Amino acid sequence: MSGSLVSTDVLVIGGGLAGERCAIEAAAAGHNVLILSLVPPRRSHSCAAQGGMQASLGNCVKADGDNATLHFLDTVRGSDWGADQEVARIFAEEARIAVRELAHFGVPWTRVRGGKNSYFIKGERVEIEESIENDGLIMHRDFGGTAKWRACYAAAGTGHAVLYAVDSEVVRLGVEVRDRTEAVELIHDGSRCWGAVARCLRTGEHYPILAKATVIATGGYGRIYGQFTTNATINEGMGAAIALNTGVVPLGNMEAVQFHPTGLIPSGILLTEGCRGDGGYLLNKDMHRFMVELEPHKQDWSHTSRSSPAAMSSPATWRSRCATARAWRHRTGRTCGSTSVTSARST
């Protein structure tokens, strides 16, 4: 190694929303925190998550009566009962707190406008009267797999707005961030992790970082699919790889890779789910709305199980069904082609 030893209380590998939020919590508790990031944190792939964040606030008419229990049930049913139900319950309860906390950090959530509002539902314009009492509260939009409108959003740039607000809080707390830096190996003694070996991507210098606690928050690994992904070029799975290299850290649910049905051909650029939540619909190369036939209940925004119409699915499950439907139509020659609008991509 060519660099000098660095020590800290908490080492966070990854400078996206998960890593920075963890760093905020640790720093607020009085610990010294160091973040390693391949890119400046505001360029993390979290910035690309534009559609919204699920939280059962129940602020608009289409979200009336929503609560954490409904959110929990949607999540568990949507996973075909594969989710850890204790974690799902915590998520559903804490999401409401997190969204309001993000507003405190400065996220400009889109707000409810009291009075008559015009929305697109299943491709048709609908007039809805919003309560004047709810004017100014955080608004929701429709996402696949939810019993109520539940996605809190900041216009068409949710990830961008949230990432900038969270990063500003990191700066305010004085958390040290080392960008253009990669963790190449974990330092461990049996089952005890003592930090990581880092490499500066500017100089190539390697140096050890010792920490009382090490957090890996490096995001997904869609780049293993090459060009068939909407993931950023930095999402190559290095965090999972260095954990696996220890021989003592297990990796779980590695098969749970989401595939998004609306990636543009040939660039692979993603169209947010918010497009369909706000009334957009999918067409095949013959300009036919095929999801109306395959999933009549919610059509392009389908969220029901075909074996059990009452069973709600999560947004991720909806993506899988929609992508599967598109793949089937592709095999039968009824969708993708030179004039196709969208294609399935890993996310």
N, C-alpha and C positions, 0 to 999 in steps of 0.2 A: 504494500500500500504506500501511496505517495503523500497522502494528506495527514493532518494532525487529528487527534481524537476529538470528537464532539460528544457532549453528554447533555441529556435533557430528561425531564420527568416523563413526558408523553411524546412518542414519535408517531406522527400520522403520515402514512404513505398514501398519497392521493390528495389532490387539491380541488376536487369537485364539491358538490353540495354535501354529500355524506361526510367526507373528510373534514371539510371546514366546519360543519355543524358540530362534529365531535370535538374539534379543536376549541370551538367557542365554549362548549360545556366544560371541558377540562380547564381552560384558562380562567373561566368565571369562578371555578372552584379553587383557584389560587395556584395551579400547577404551571410549571414552565412547559411550553408546547412548541414543537418544531414540526412544520409541514414540509414534506417533499413532494414536488409536483413536476411532471414532465414538461408542462407548459405553464405560463402565468395562469393563476387560478381562474381569472375571468375568461380564459380561453378553454376551460375544461369542457368536456362533452355535455355536462349538465346544462350548458347554455342551449343545447339543441332540443331540450324537452319543452316544447312550446304549448302543448295542448291544455294542461291544467293539472291540478293536484286535488285528489279526492278528500273531502272532509264533509261530514254530515251536519252542516250548519242549519240547513232547512230555511234559508232566507227568502227564497222566491216561491211563486205559486207552484211551479212544477217540482219543487223540493219540499212542499208542505208536509209535515209529519215525519220527515226524515230524522233518524237518530242513529246512535252508534251501534245499536243492535241490528238494525237493517243493514248498515254498512258491513258489519261482521258477517251476517248471513250471506250477503252477496259475495263476499270474499271467499267464504268457505264453500258455498255451492259452486262458485265459479272455478274453484280448484278441483272440482269433483271430489271433494273431501280429502284432498291430498295435502292441504295446508296445515301447518302447526296451529291449532285453534287458539292456543294461549297467546301466541305471537299475533295472530289475526285480531284477537280481541284487544290487545294492547294497541295495535296499530289503529284500529277503528276509534278507540277512545282518545288516543294522543293526537290524532290527525287534526281534530278540531282545535286543540290547544296550539299546535304547531302553526296552523294557518294564521291565527290571530297574532301569534308571536312574530311571524314573518311580517305581518302588517306593521307591528311595532318596530321592526328592523328597517322598515321603509319600502316594502314591496307595494307597488301601486295596484292592488287588486281592482279588477273591474267591479263596479258597484251597482246595486239595484237602483233602477229608476222608477219611482212610484208613478202610478197612472198607467195609461195604455202603452203597451210595447208590442212591437212586431217581431215575431220569430219565424224561422223556417223549421217545420217539423215534418219529417218524411218527404222533404222536397217541396212542401207547400207552405205558403205564408199564412201565419196564424196570429190573430190579435189576442193578447192576454193582458188583463188588468192586474198590475202589481200593486200590492198594498202600499199606501202612502206611509204607513208606519214603518215599513221596511226600507224606505228610501235611504240610500247611503250605506246599507249593509253590503257585505261581500256577496257578489252575484255567483250563480252557478251556471254551467252549461251541461248539456247531455253528453255522456260518454257511454260507449257500449258496455253492457253487463251490469247496469245499475237500475235499481227499482225506482230511484228518484234522480232528478238532476242534482249532481253532487260535485262536479269538477269546478273548483275555484280557479280562476284564471286571470291573467293580466293581459287583456287584449289578445294579440297573436304572438306575444313574446314572453310567456310565463317563465321559462327556464332562464332567459336572459335577465329578466327583472329580479327573479329570486336570487340568482347567482351573484349579481352585482350587490344586492342588499346584504347578503350573507358575507360576502368578501369584505364589504365596508365594515361590518361588525368585527371581523378578524383583524382588520387594520386598527380599529378603535381599541381593541384589547391588547394590541402590541404583540400579537403572535408572530413568531419568526417564520417566514416562508422562504424556502430555497427552491426556486423554480429552475427549469432546465436541468433537473437533477433526477436520476433514476436509482431506485433501490435494486441492486443486482443479486443480493443474497441476504438471508436472515442470519443473525448471530444467535446461536442457541446452544444450550447445554442440556441435552436430553429434551425434556418437555418444557423447559424454561427458556423463553425468548428474551434476549438482552439487547435487541436493537437490530440494526441492519448495516450492511456495507453499501455505501452510496457512491455513485459516479456522477461527476459534474459533466454534463453534456457540452459545456463550453470549452473546457480544458482537457477532458479525459481523465482528470485526477480521481483516484479512488480514496475513500477515507471511511473509517468506522464511526457509527453513531450508536452510543450506548443509551438505553432508555429503560425506565422502570416498567413502562407499558408500551406496547407497539400495536398500532391499529393499521390494518390494511383496508383501504377504501379506494381501490383503483378502477372500479367500474366494470363494465362488461368486457367481452372478448370477441365481439362480432367480426373483428378483422381476420379471424381464422378462416372466414368464408371468403377472403379476398375481396373482389370488387362487389360481391353480392351482399352488401351490408350498408346500412346508413350510419354505422358507427364511425367515429373519427379515427384517423390513422393511429392515434395513440392507444386505442382500445385493442391491444394485442394479448391481454391476459397475463401480463408480467406479474401482477400481484398474486394471482392464483398459482402461477408457476413457481415463484420463490417459496410460497407456503408449501406446495407439494414437494419441492426439493428437500425440505427438512426431513422427510420420511416419517414425521410424527403428526403432521397436521392433516386431517381428513378434509376432503372437499365434498360438499353435498349438492344434490340436485343439478349436476352438471348438464343433464339433458334438458333442463328447463330454459331453452333459448327461444325467445319470442320471435315470430316472423310477422312483419307488418305488411298488410295487403296493399298499401298505397305508396310504393316507391316509384318514382318516375323512370321511364326507360329513355335513354340508356344510362343516364347519370346516376341513378340510384338515390337521388335526393328525395327525402321523405316529405309527404304531405301529411300534416298533422291530423289526428283524429277529430280535432275541432272542426275541420272542414265538413265532416259528415254530421257532427253534432249540431252544426249551424245550418244544416239543410242540404249538404252536398250528397251526391249519390254516385254509385259505381256503374259504369257502362262497359260492355264488351266491344270488340272491334266493329260489331254491327250496330253500335249505339243502342244496345238493348239492356234494360235494367234487370240483369239476371238474378240479383239477390232478392227481388220481389217473389220469384218462384221458389228459391231455395229456402228462404227464411221469411215467410209472409208476415209474421207478427211485427218485427221491427225492421225488416227489409235490410237496407244498407247499414243500419245501426243495430243489427241483430244481437240479442243478448239472451235468447232462450235456448234451452236444450231441446233438440229435436225429439229426444225420447221422453222428455218431461217438460212440457211447455211452461209449467209453473216454476221450474228451477232456474233461478237467475244465474248468469255467468259473469265473470269479471271481465274488464276490458281486455286483459291478455288472452282469455279464452275466446272472446269475440274475435280478436285478431286471428287466432288460430283457425277458427271456423271459417272466417271470411277468406283467409289465405288458402285453406283447404278447398273451399268452393271454387276459387279461382284456378287452383292447380287442376282440379277435376275438369273444369271447362277447357283448360288449356290442352289437356290430354285428348279431349274429344273434339278439339279444333274449333271451339266456340268463343275463345277469348283472346289471349295475347297474340300479338302480331305487330306488324310495322305501324299500325294505327291504334294499337292498344294504349289506353291512357295510363294504366298503372301496372305494377308487378309486385309480387311478394318479395320482401327483403328482410334479412335478419336485423333485429334491433337490440 
